Amino acid sequence: MIEPRGMSKEQAAAYAGCESLSAFNEWVRRGIMPRAIPGTRKWDKKAIDVALDRLSGLQPKIEAQLAPYDAWKASQNASAAEGDQLVHKKAR
């Protein structure tokens, strides 16, 4: 059997560990949990995983979520920003 990635609200609430639909609705309203996939009444299991990872402090580094070029570009921008800070400190 294939485990569906798209879940009903009831399934999503249970998967997220909510004891009731009203608690899950409150989490969605407050932005703790993602909204349904646009145009559907289904919740994305991976989006719920990301939300729970964020809440638990397990959010992966940004570079892991980027395409290789974007990760390289982000590291270049970070290095350039560090260099700018050193230049400003020396100028003082």
Secondary structure as UniProt FT lines:
FT   STRAND          6..7
FT   HELIX           9..16
FT   HELIX           21..29
FT   TURN            30..31
FT   TURN            38..39
FT   STRAND          43..44
FT   HELIX           45..56
FT   HELIX           62..65
FT   HELIX           68..91
//
